[in-house]
Structures are given as structure tokens and as C-alpha cells.
Amino acid sequence: MATEAPVRSREARANVRQMVAIGAIASVLGIALGLLIDWFPVQASGEAKHIDTLWDVLIIASVPVFVLVQTIVLYSVWKFRMRPGEELIDGPPIHGNTRLEVWWTAIPAVLLVGLCSYAYVVLHDIEKAAADATMNVRVVGEQFTWTFYYPGESGGKELVSNQLYLPVGTEVKFTVQSKDVIHDFFVPAFREKIDAVPGIDTTYSVETTRVGNYPVVCAELCGLGHSTMRQTAHVLAKDDFESWLSEQRSKAAG
């Protein structure tokens, strides 16, 4: 009997080492896979890079936690499973490990505070860029379409378009409105979205960085035609955008 305790202690340490080794390998593989997967469409705004980096940081932080929990759960299911004939036997009484409880409370708390602080910094930097916007576009949502309004010359009548046209390399401020129910203005390539709320103006800005055509979608369930509430954001070279804008102004004047 005297030798059973040291033997069990050595077995427990060996089991812990095995779990740590399995968890470490699985964490490395999970992080590598998470970073290799293209989760999002192409980046078309300056803000997209910061948001994608935040996503990568969240993967690096969360995968080891997930792997640790699953490793312990699976090991416990295997090691402490009920054997035949033990159906009516209670488990042995144990006392909690205060030090372990402190650690598994403190470490997740520190991790969460760090991640939330980093996310706040990213959000703050993105929102601060709105002050540098050199172009304004009013976006109006209704079941089931988007309409885009551009300022007229010298404060005149706004130009109206059912497609979104933007110049590349420009900080654009969107003022988002709704005529009926709650919608959500979202260009996945820009990585930002915001609700269109009846009676309220909501705003956000993006810096366009890549010429191309990108889907505009509604990210808030708004009725039977929600899935069809799609347009296209056309990011053009500045000369091409000025040509389009001049053409629209001529049409409006004529």
C-alpha cells in the first residue's frame, strides 16, 4: 500500500505530460490551419487590414484554449469512464484545488481583458479616421434595395444612383438611413457595417484602397426579400470616377 501513492503520482505526471504534448501539437496545427484559411474576401479598404489582423490574433488566442478544454474533457471521459459493474457506485469524495481554481479564473480574465482592450484600440482607430473623410455619400435602405446620394455642386440637388461608385485612395464617410425597417449596410471587402435605423442617421467611414467591384449586401434580416437586397460598390480610378460624376451631373442638369 505504501508504494501505491508514488506510483499513482508518477502515472498522473506522465498523463499530464501526455496531455500537454498532445495539446501543444494540436494547438500549433489548429493555429496554422486557422491562419492559412481565407476567411474573408479581398481587402479593399485601409481598415480591412487592421480588422483581419484582429481576427488572426483572436484565432491565435482562442485555439489553444479550445484545444486545452477539449483535451481535458476527452481525457477525463476516457480515464474516468464508468466500467461494467460500477453503475451504482458513487465517485470518491474530493476537495477542490484552490490554487488551480485561482489560476483557471485569473488566466482567462487576463486574456479577455487583453483581447477586449486590443479590439477597442482597433475600433477607436477606425472610427477616428472619419474625421479625415474628404467625400460624403448618403446611403438609404428600403425593402429591398439601396440608393446612394452624392452631394450636388455648390450645395445643389443631390445626385442619385442605384449603384455605389467611389474613387480609390479616398476616405469616404457614409451617412446611413432607412425608409422602413432596420437594414444593415455592409460591403464585405471593406470589413465594416452599420445598421440603417428608421429615423436615425448612423455613420462610418472607409478608406478605399483597391480598384474593383464589390458586393453591397444587407446584413440584417429585413423581410422576405432580404437575400435579394444587393448592389455593387464600384471603386474606380480617380479620373474614371470624375468622368462618371460629370456624366451624372450632366444627366441631372439635362
C-alpha positions as a printed NumPy array, in Angstrom:
array([[  0.   ,   0.   ,   0.   ],
       [  2.863,   2.39 ,   0.808],
       [  4.185,   2.168,  -2.726],
       [  0.841,   2.79 ,  -4.425],
       [  0.827,   6.579,  -3.824],
       [  4.228,   7.266,  -5.526],
       [  3.227,   5.024,  -8.435],
       [ -0.066,   6.852,  -8.899],
       [  1.733,  10.184,  -8.639],
       [  4.184,   9.169, -11.383],
       [  1.306,   7.95 , -13.551],
       [ -0.56 ,  11.227, -13.041],
       [  2.511,  13.283, -14.027],
       [  3.008,  11.109, -17.104],
       [ -0.632,  11.577, -18.082],
       [ -0.323,  15.336, -17.657],
       [  2.807,  15.408, -19.825],
       [  0.992,  13.424, -22.495],
       [ -1.977,  15.815, -22.432],
       [  0.336,  18.836, -22.635],
       [  2.228,  17.339, -25.588],
       [ -0.988,  16.426, -27.441],
       [ -2.482,  19.845, -26.679],
       [  0.631,  21.692, -27.862],
       [  0.762,  19.79 , -31.165],
       [ -2.976,  20.222, -31.757],
       [ -2.733,  23.947, -30.918],
       [  0.092,  24.541, -33.386],
       [ -1.758,  22.667, -36.124],
       [ -5.027,  24.47 , -35.337],
       [ -3.404,  27.912, -35.363],
       [ -1.589,  27.168, -38.629],
       [ -4.815,  25.971, -40.242],
       [ -6.758,  28.969, -38.93 ],
       [ -4.205,  31.405, -40.326],
       [ -3.991,  29.652, -43.698],
       [ -7.746,  29.671, -44.366],
       [ -9.004,  32.658, -46.366],
       [-11.922,  33.585, -44.13 ],
       [-12.733,  36.882, -45.834],
       [-12.909,  38.315, -49.356],
       [-10.159,  40.518, -50.763],
       [ -9.214,  43.609, -48.75 ],
       [-10.473,  46.788, -50.422],
       [-10.132,  49.331, -47.612],
       [ -7.442,  50.571, -45.275],
       [ -9.483,  49.424, -42.303],
       [ -9.718,  45.836, -43.595],
       [ -6.063,  45.104, -42.803],
       [ -6.477,  46.056, -39.129],
       [ -9.68 ,  44.024, -38.794],
       [ -8.1  ,  40.961, -40.428],
       [ -5.109,  41.258, -38.08 ],
       [ -7.504,  41.379, -35.115],
       [ -9.15 ,  38.206, -36.432],
       [ -5.757,  36.464, -36.64 ],
       [ -4.929,  37.484, -33.068],
       [ -8.263,  36.07 , -31.884],
       [ -7.506,  32.768, -33.632],
       [ -4.038,  32.57 , -32.043],
       [ -5.507,  33.25 , -28.601],
       [ -8.629,  31.081, -28.818],
       [ -7.359,  27.893, -30.488],
       [ -5.084,  26.862, -27.555],
       [ -7.94 ,  27.489, -25.101],
       [-10.306,  25.328, -27.163],
       [ -7.7  ,  22.583, -27.536],
       [ -6.884,  22.629, -23.796],
       [-10.522,  22.286, -22.78 ],
       [-11.258,  19.539, -25.307],
       [ -8.103,  17.609, -24.392],
       [ -9.012,  17.62 , -20.698],
       [-12.629,  16.676, -21.42 ],
       [-11.717,  13.799, -23.743],
       [ -9.018,  12.552, -21.376],
       [-11.447,  12.644, -18.444],
       [-14.116,  10.798, -20.446],
       [-11.601,   8.076, -21.251],
       [ -9.718,   7.889, -17.946],
       [-12.644,   8.171, -15.555],
       [-15.285,   6.4  , -17.596],
       [-17.721,   4.083, -15.855],
       [-16.712,   0.432, -16.   ],
       [-19.142,  -2.52 , -16.032],
       [-20.428,  -3.155, -12.517],
       [-19.873,   0.459, -11.368],
       [-23.307,   1.738, -12.346],
       [-24.463,   2.237,  -8.724],
       [-21.141,   3.306,  -7.221],
       [-20.567,   6.953,  -6.298],
       [-17.26 ,   8.558,  -7.147],
       [-14.734,   9.163,  -4.37 ],
       [-15.217,  12.389,  -2.387],
       [-12.619,  15.026,  -3.3  ],
       [-11.762,  18.528,  -2.163],
       [-11.31 ,  21.337,  -4.678],
       [ -7.847,  22.652,  -5.526],
       [ -7.92 ,  26.331,  -4.568],
       [ -4.675,  27.178,  -6.359],
       [ -5.895,  25.564,  -9.581],
       [ -9.221,  27.408,  -9.345],
       [ -7.402,  30.735,  -8.926],
       [ -5.249,  30.045, -11.971],
       [ -8.098,  28.972, -14.25 ],
       [-10.022,  32.083, -13.246],
       [ -7.147,  34.569, -13.454],
       [ -5.652,  33.461, -16.776],
       [ -8.904,  33.668, -18.819],
       [ -9.685,  37.011, -17.166],
       [ -6.309,  38.455, -18.18 ],
       [ -6.72 ,  37.012, -21.689],
       [-10.194,  38.504, -22.108],
       [ -9.131,  41.924, -20.817],
       [ -6.169,  41.937, -23.216],
       [ -8.229,  40.918, -26.244],
       [-11.042,  43.366, -25.449],
       [ -8.509,  46.185, -24.999],
       [ -6.888,  45.402, -28.338],
       [-10.285,  45.233, -30.072],
       [-11.204,  48.61 , -28.544],
       [ -7.987,  50.189, -29.836],
       [ -8.676,  48.865, -33.353],
       [-12.269,  50.149, -33.263],
       [-11.157,  53.532, -31.904],
       [ -8.538,  53.977, -34.647],
       [-11.066,  53.036, -37.337],
       [-13.693,  55.453, -36.031],
       [-11.127,  58.253, -35.633],
       [-10.377,  58.102, -39.366],
       [-13.854,  59.511, -40.093],
       [-12.561,  62.98 , -39.255],
       [-10.301,  62.817, -42.333],
       [-13.118,  61.999, -44.766],
       [-12.978,  64.07 , -47.951],
       [-16.09 ,  62.622, -49.561],
       [-19.622,  62.088, -48.259],
       [-22.192,  59.603, -49.517],
       [-25.713,  59.241, -48.135],
       [-26.959,  55.647, -48.177],
       [-30.694,  54.936, -47.924],
       [-32.043,  51.442, -47.425],
       [-35.582,  50.254, -48.083],
       [-37.229,  46.923, -48.803],
       [-35.337,  45.641, -50.752],
       [-32.757,  47.965, -52.297],
       [-30.081,  50.552, -51.564],
       [-29.973,  54.058, -53.022],
       [-26.879,  56.261, -52.959],
       [-26.895,  60.058, -52.863],
       [-23.933,  62.283, -53.731],
       [-23.674,  65.993, -52.831],
       [-24.646,  68.309, -55.679],
       [-22.463,  71.114, -56.968],
       [-22.403,  74.214, -54.757],
       [-24.882,  72.652, -52.353],
       [-27.399,  71.951, -55.112],
       [-29.645,  68.943, -55.586],
       [-28.105,  65.598, -54.706],
       [-27.135,  63.124, -57.404],
       [-28.903,  59.775, -57.106],
       [-27.56 ,  56.346, -58.091],
       [-28.739,  52.783, -57.528],
       [-25.122,  51.612, -57.615],
       [-22.286,  52.776, -55.37 ],
       [-19.381,  54.489, -57.142],
       [-16.269,  55.559, -55.226],
       [-12.802,  56.847, -56.125],
       [ -9.822,  54.803, -54.999],
       [ -7.462,  56.225, -52.374],
       [-10.19 ,  58.29 , -50.71 ],
       [-11.577,  58.44 , -47.168],
       [-15.347,  58.21 , -47.623],
       [-17.933,  58.929, -44.948],
       [-21.258,  57.106, -45.255],
       [-24.403,  58.511, -43.667],
       [-26.783,  55.561, -43.487],
       [-30.578,  55.885, -43.277],
       [-33.678,  53.696, -43.663],
       [-37.126,  54.418, -45.095],
       [-38.939,  51.488, -43.467],
       [-37.389,  48.779, -41.268],
       [-33.924,  48.131, -39.859],
       [-31.365,  47.198, -42.508],
       [-27.588,  46.874, -42.299],
       [-25.232,  48.446, -44.836],
       [-22.346,  46.043, -45.415],
       [-19.576,  45.826, -48.007],
       [-17.635,  42.679, -47.01 ],
       [-14.498,  43.822, -48.834],
       [-14.464,  46.946, -46.625],
       [-14.955,  44.821, -43.442],
       [-17.264,  47.418, -41.883],
       [-21.021,  47.503, -41.497],
       [-23.618,  49.513, -39.647],
       [-27.366,  49.387, -39.061],
       [-29.733,  51.584, -41.073],
       [-32.355,  52.561, -38.478],
       [-35.587,  54.426, -39.327],
       [-35.443,  57.997, -38.017],
       [-31.747,  57.824, -37.08 ],
       [-28.61 ,  58.703, -39.057],
       [-25.721,  56.289, -38.494],
       [-22.246,  56.878, -39.923],
       [-18.951,  55.207, -40.602],
       [-16.051,  55.779, -42.966],
       [-13.669,  53.718, -45.079],
       [-10.508,  54.449, -46.997],
       [-10.809,  52.845, -50.427],
       [ -7.553,  51.175, -51.444],
       [ -8.282,  48.797, -54.32 ],
       [ -9.971,  49.279, -57.684],
       [-12.68 ,  46.713, -58.351],
       [-16.315,  45.734, -57.992],
       [-17.503,  44.531, -54.582],
       [-20.896,  43.278, -53.364],
       [-23.081,  45.535, -51.216],
       [-25.408,  43.481, -49.02 ],
       [-27.927,  43.894, -46.233],
       [-26.654,  42.164, -43.076],
       [-29.889,  42.478, -41.079],
       [-32.915,  40.268, -41.733],
       [-35.421,  42.774, -43.111],
       [-38.194,  40.759, -44.76 ],
       [-38.9  ,  38.156, -47.417],
       [-36.692,  39.87 , -49.993],
       [-33.7  ,  40.264, -47.648],
       [-31.462,  37.943, -49.657],
       [-32.043,  39.975, -52.843],
       [-31.076,  43.316, -51.273],
       [-27.78 ,  43.507, -53.111],
       [-25.981,  46.101, -55.177],
       [-22.38 ,  46.652, -56.231],
       [-19.7  ,  49.026, -54.969],
       [-17.597,  50.157, -57.935],
       [-14.231,  51.504, -56.784],
       [-12.754,  53.418, -59.723],
       [ -9.539,  55.212, -60.52 ],
       [ -9.963,  58.884, -59.621],
       [-10.086,  60.041, -63.244],
       [-12.712,  57.414, -64.06 ],
       [-14.766,  58.427, -61.04 ],
       [-14.638,  62.105, -62.024],
       [-15.787,  61.143, -65.524],
       [-18.709,  59.181, -64.075],
       [-19.599,  62.03 , -61.717],
       [-19.514,  64.584, -64.542],
       [-21.747,  62.352, -66.642],
       [-24.276,  62.04 , -63.806],
       [-24.287,  65.797, -63.286],
       [-24.882,  66.367, -66.969],
       [-27.807,  63.965, -66.93 ],
       [-29.242,  65.67 , -63.86 ],
       [-28.886,  69.098, -65.449],
       [-30.444,  67.955, -68.73 ]])
